[in-house]
Amino acid sequence: MKLHTIDTGYFKLDGGAMFGVVPKTIWQKLNPPDSNNLCTWAMRCLLIEDGKQLILIDCGLGNKQDAKFFSYYEPHGDDSLEKSLNKHGFTASDVTDVLLSHLHFDHCGGAIVRDSSGKLIPAFPNATYWSHEQHWQWATVPNAREKASFLSDNILPIQQSGQLRFAATDSFDVHPSIQMKTVNGHTESMFVPHIAYKGYTIVYCADLFPSKAHLPLPYVMAYDTRPLLTLNEKKALLDQSATGNYLLFFEHDPITELCSLQNTERGVRDKESLRLSELI
């Protein structure tokens, strides 16, 4: 089995929203904002190659929304989902499974594209798309707080295509090395996949830990629907990770791809920043 980092580019989000109750005097040192208070964040996905299986976890923002939408988030950078797949010798047609951590637009926008006639179709024609059934219901009948993050163009065509299936927590039967965990603080039933790889447990953090800067417990995004629950979920994973051979894979950190952890006087903190390609 091989793991590949799939870089799909960068976008911008409000720094205050990303760091919640943490004062700007502190968080601006971690991710410096521009004149509009926007910070740059990655959209980093993960590809799992194993024999005939090619499993993609999340798929970035995509490119099908209009100019007004993109003006809010300023997507930029030279990387794209297609280019990153090609870099590793694959195309969208090779992907057998797309595992969606959750259905916020920056995690699933690349799942659906427009064809030459403007019709919305799956970007991965031969793949099964996996979601959590409770989260799917949450996303398709959204609450007012999250409604702007759940775009019907990204979600409904997946089901209409017939390629949607629901994965069960802790028993993702598509691959024996992937264990599905769910957390509920950021949004209802978000997947945090745990992947056994080269003697490590690689944790795809999604939005539980958007970046390395979010390791301290109080650093919880204002986007989270249940911030106190997020805090408890962070603590549980950090406690488990610090005593095991865990590596955290960050979807949104603009610099750090992966890190190991250690116990310190200030709690569990990062030990070493790594890249997947460095694991042997």
LINLINLIN-V701508 format. One record per residue. PSI is psi in whole degrees, 0 to 359 (none if undefined). Layout:
PSI
PSI
This chain:
140
142
138
135
132
105
127
11
187
161
177
142
155
129
321
319
324
334
2
237
355
129
148
327
337
308
335
341
339
323
91
130
163
189
342
12
17
137
152
135
148
163
84
122
176
133
130
116
123
100
237
355
139
103
123
127
115
165
23
194
331
185
18
351
168
173
324
316
311
336
335
333
351
57
140
174
164
346
151
165
313
313
322
320
315
322
327
9
20
163
172
330
341
341
129
334
137
114
115
115
317
177
23
147
330
356
337
1
326
358
333
139
168
134
185
338
359
359
141
123
159
136
340
91
337
11
151
133
130
131
173
133
317
321
322
315
320
320
327
344
71
152
163
329
322
357
322
343
341
100
124
329
335
339
302
322
337
312
319
334
341
7
4
136
158
131
143
142
136
2
56
102
5
329
131
342
0
121
130
128
152
148
160
3
318
310
168
125
53
133
138
89
140
124
123
121
117
41
359
164
111
120
114
105
341
234
15
313
90
328
171
329
342
10
319
138
317
351
81
133
146
344
338
137
332
77
324
327
319
316
315
323
322
313
318
316
320
317
318
318
323
336
357
181
67
146
133
129
120
124
326
354
126
345
307
126
320
145
153
171
160
155
134
176
338
6
192
128
171
146
307
134
136
171
149
322
344
349
130
none
